[in-house]
Amino acid sequence: MEDINIEKIKNLIETSNLNLHSTHKTLCIPIINRIYKKMIYGIQFDAIKVYDNLIIDGHHRYISSLLANYALNDNSYPKTSATIKCKWSKVEFTEEDWDTPAKINRLNKKDAEFNNLSIDEIISILK
């Protein structure tokens, strides 16, 4: 399975009519890649949180779902006074991995439990 890169993400942003807007200025490509690979294999995820058409929580899942052509649910969630809309064309995508190995392991265990799979099955999806 091919990894997601900045070119694929920018192409998605430029050619798609994204119905939800970002409230983050920066997102992490390695996180998008891990989620994308899991979505391709049908791993289920929690719904993202939105206020009107603003993503409050779930930016990486949203972009990953569009890249994977994966149906992702969303739930209404309140915004705070700090919530500011950011145009997708202005969002920066970093190659730096924000997750530590311990956090990746914790998320993989959570995904395994949520999907009734072994941790080894989740890890094999990410290879």
N, C-alpha and C positions, 0 to 999 in steps of 0.2 A: 504494500500500500504506500502510495506516494505521500510524503509529508506536505503539509500546508506551509506556504511561504508568503512573504509580504506581497509578492506579485499577484498571487491568487486572491489574497484578501482585498487588495486594492481593486482588482478587476471586479470582484463581487460588489464592492461599494460603488464603483463607477457604473456598473451595468444593471444593477438591481434597484428596484423600488423598495427600499427598506422602510417598513411601516412603523418600526419603533426607532426612537432616537437615543443616542448615547448620552450619558451623564458623566462619563469618564473621558479623560483626555489621553490616557495611555492604556493599552492592553498588551497582554503577553502572548507571543506566538507559541512558545512551548506549551502553555496551558491550553490554548486553542487546539493545538495538535493532539494532545492527549484526549480531550473531550471529543474531538472530531473522530478519532479512531474508534472510540467506544461507541459513538453514535452510529457509525457505519456498521458495526456489529450488532446493533439493536439494543445496546445497554440503555435502560430507562433512567431518566434524570428527573429531579424535582422541577416543578414549574418555576419560571422566572417571575420576578416581582416587578410590576409596572404600575405607573401612575399616568393615567390617560395614555399617551404614546411615548412616555419616557421610561427607560429601563432603570429601575432602582437597584435591582440585584439580578445578575445573570448575563452580563455582557459577553463573557467568553462562551457561555452556552448558546446565546443567541447567534453569534457569528458562526460558531461551529455547526449549529443546526442548519443554517442557510447553506453552508458549504457542503454538508452531508445530505441535504434535502431530507431533513428529519423533522417530523412534526413535534413541536415543543409547546407545551401548555404555558399559559401565563396567568398569574393571579393579581388582582388589584391590591395595591399596597400604597400607603400614604407617602408623600414626599416630605422632605424637611425644607427649611428655609435655605439650606446650603445646596439644594438640588438645582443644578444649572444644565440646560440643554447644550450639548456639544455636537456640532455637525460631524458626521462620520468622516467627511473629507479632511477634517482637522485632527482626527484621532491618530495618535502615533502608535505604532506597533513595534514592540521591542523584542529582540532575540534573547534578552536576558531572562532566565527562568526565575520567576518570583517564588516558586515553591521549593522548599527544602526537600531532600530525600525523605525525611520523616513525614512531612505533610503529604507528599505524593503517596507514600505507603498508607497513611491514614485515609486518604480519599479513595484509594484503590480498595481498601478493606470495606469502606462504607458502600462503594458501588457494588462490590461482590455481595455483601449482605442484602442490599436493596434489590438486587437482581437474582438472588438465590444461586449464586455462582461461587466457585472457589477463588481464592486470591490468585492462584496460579493461572486460572482461566483469564482473569482480568489482565494479569501481567503479560500473558501471551498475545493478547489483543494489541498491546502497546508496542510490541517488537516490530 
